[in-house]
Amino acid sequence: MCSAAHAWVDVGRIVFVASAEQIAGWRRDLGAEPAAVSVLSIGVVAPGLQVEGPVEQLVPDVRALIERAAG
């Protein structure tokens, strides 16, 4: 949804810390319920956008947030 909005309003590049696929995997590992939405890459949703990520230095922080939310 966010990548589609970016494409519609031509905000520019997207930089992401963790992919939806990474987050889905972490949730699976934690035994959490699957997300309520499908996991789609930014390139599938908005193929013309410039994309950078994941930002490896911040991945542990995002994973910790996912673990806290799933717990």
C-alpha positions in Angstrom: 0.0 0.0 0.0 2.8 2.5 0.9 4.7 1.7 -2.3 1.6 2.2 -4.4 1.0 5.6 -2.8 4.6 6.6 -3.4 4.2 5.7 -7.1 0.9 7.5 -7.4 2.2 10.8 -6.0 5.7 10.4 -7.4 7.5 11.0 -4.1 10.7 9.4 -5.4 12.9 6.6 -4.2 11.9 4.3 -1.4 14.5 3.2 1.2 13.4 0.3 3.4 15.0 -1.4 6.4 13.4 -4.8 6.2 11.4 -6.4 3.4 7.9 -7.8 3.8 9.4 -11.2 3.1 11.9 -10.8 6.0 9.2 -9.7 8.3 6.9 -12.5 7.3 9.8 -15.0 8.0 10.5 -13.5 11.4 6.8 -13.7 12.3 6.7 -17.4 11.1 9.8 -18.1 13.3 8.0 -16.6 16.3 4.8 -18.6 15.7 2.8 -15.4 15.1 -0.2 -15.4 12.8 0.4 -14.5 9.2 -0.1 -10.9 8.2 -3.6 -9.9 7.1 -2.2 -8.8 3.7 -0.2 -10.5 1.0 3.6 -10.1 0.9 4.4 -8.3 -2.4 7.7 -6.7 -3.3 7.9 -3.0 -4.1 9.0 -3.9 -7.6 5.7 -5.8 -8.2 3.5 -3.1 -6.8 5.3 -0.1 -8.3 7.8 -1.3 -10.9 9.1 2.1 -11.9 10.3 3.2 -8.4 14.0 3.5 -7.4 14.4 1.2 -4.4 17.2 0.8 -1.9 17.2 -1.7 0.9 17.3 -3.5 3.2 19.4 -1.2 5.4 21.4 -3.9 7.1 22.6 -1.7 10.0 19.0 -1.2 11.1 17.6 -4.8 10.6 18.3 -5.9 14.2 16.3 -2.9 15.5 13.3 -3.7 13.2 13.5 -7.4 14.1 13.4 -6.5 17.8 10.2 -4.4 17.2 8.6 -7.3 15.3 9.5 -9.7 18.2 8.1 -7.3 20.8 4.9 -6.9 18.8 4.4 -10.6 18.3 5.1 -11.4 22.0 
